[in-house]
Amino acid sequence: MIKVTDKHSIPIAIIVAGLLIAGAVIFVNLKDVPVPTSQEKTLAQQIGEKALNFINENLLMAGITASLIEAVEEGSQYQLKVY
């Protein structure tokens, strides 16, 4: 029979087991998150291209075109850098 010599060993074992289970759950859930490859366009890039087309077709004079520098998702908004 196993003799418990330290009164803190059982709570420590429970905490370690809980951390291992939580880590396993997080690891399994992270495997399901799709990571866009360099060939796939992100939603921010797609929205940036649509905004750029609108700007070039409706807001700028003929002969002048804008370029999309960067499109980044920030929470529920998108930050577009246009030149």
N, C-alpha and C positions, 0 to 999 in steps of 0.2 A: 504494500500500500504506500502511496505517496504521502509524505509528511510535509505539511506547509509550515515552514519555519518563520516566514516573514508575514506579518499581518497585512502588508501593502502589496504582496505579490498578486493576489487575485484581482484587486481593482486595476493594477497596472496591466495585467494580462487582458482584462476586459477592454481597457482603453486601446491597447495595441491592436487587438482583434477588430475593434470598431474602426480604427484608422485604416487598417488593411482592407476591410470591406468597403469603406467609403472610397478609398483610392481605386479599388477594382471597379466600382460602379462608375466613377468619373472616367476612368480609362476606357471602359466599354462604350460609354456614351460619346466620347470624343472620336472614336473610330467611325461613327455614323455621320459625322459632320462633313459635307462635301467641301473639298478645297478646289477652287477654280484653278485650272491649269493656265499656262501662259497663252494658250491658243483660244481659250474661252474668254468671252468678254463678260466682265462683271456688270451687274445691274447699274452701277454708278457710271460705267463707261457707256452703256447703252443710252442712259438718260442724258449724259453729256453730249453724245452725238446728236440726239434728237433736238436738244436745246441749241446746239451749234447750227444745225440745219435751219431752225427757226430764225436764229439771229442773222444768218447769211441771206436768207430769202426775204425776210420782212423788215429788218431793222437797219441794215447797212446799204449804202448807196452802191450802184452798179460798179463793178470793177474792184470793190474792196471786199476781202473775205477775212473771216476770223478763223483762228485755229484753236483747237482744244489742247491745252497744256496738261491739265490734270483733272481727274474726276474722283472724288473721295466721298464715301458715305460716312456721315457723322451723326450717329443716332438715327433719328427719323428724317434727317435732312441730308442734302447732297451739296458739297462744296465744289464748284466748277471754276477752274482757272482758264480764262480765255484770253488769247492774245490777238 
